[in-house]
Amino acid sequence: MNNLIDIKILVIEDEKKLLDLVEKYLHREGYSVLKAQNGKTGYDLFYENEVDLVILDLMLPDASGYDICEQIRKYSDTPIIMLTARASIEEKLDGFSKGADDYVTKPFSPRELVARVKAQLKRHNRIIKEDTYSYKNFKFEINHNSAYINDETLDFSPGELKLLYYLILNKNINLTRETILERVWGNDFEGDIRVVDTRIKRMREKLDGADVKIVTVRGIGYRWEEA
């Protein structure tokens, strides 16, 4: 499935060869990767970026993966996959109690790790689980980048389809204009934030008659709702 929205994964692992290998396999899936070889750098990268998932080594040169996991979990529900050479049930239970979502024991297959990443992204609603999103008379075929009302194709531009995907991805969640701008247009966008309002207005006109809608949230931004 093509990711219309950039999925960003933070990998905190002190072994460079393993770090580079994991990055290579994640890039093949179209994910963006942030890398850190120690806890402090990883912790800073997490709070400086919009991260969708963290892959966290348990044993780091300057910190315990348990501690970093616990700190992240105080402020965020971002999924965390722990990497560990330890395989005891007690240690895994300790990690789960501190907020880890999954464990991968070293040595591991990079393909297995990618499969677990995909599973966590789906479970936490970071990506749409199916290739097609549909609700009553509205349908969005993600692989084909096409949207329909009553099987009639909607004339959405590529930018509108990207915004549509992000709104659906976060259905029933209030999204600020700033968040939408950053996740859909990217950090390098230097235009006016009102571009969000303009794009939403055009999309609403095209969605007229659909059993879905983009709701204005006063003082915040927008929300995708199923009517």
ABEGO torsion letter per residue (X at the ends): XBBABBBBBBBBBABAAAAAAAAAAAAAAGBBBBBBABAAAAAAAAAABBBABBBBBABBAABBAAAAAAAAAAABABBBBBBBABABAAAAAAAAAAGBABBBBOBBBAAAAAAAAAAAAAAAGABBABABBBBEABBBBAAAGBBBBGGBBBBBBAAAAAAAAAAAAABGBBBBAAAAAAAAAEAABABBAAAAAAAAAAAAAAABGBABBBBBBBGAEBBBBBX
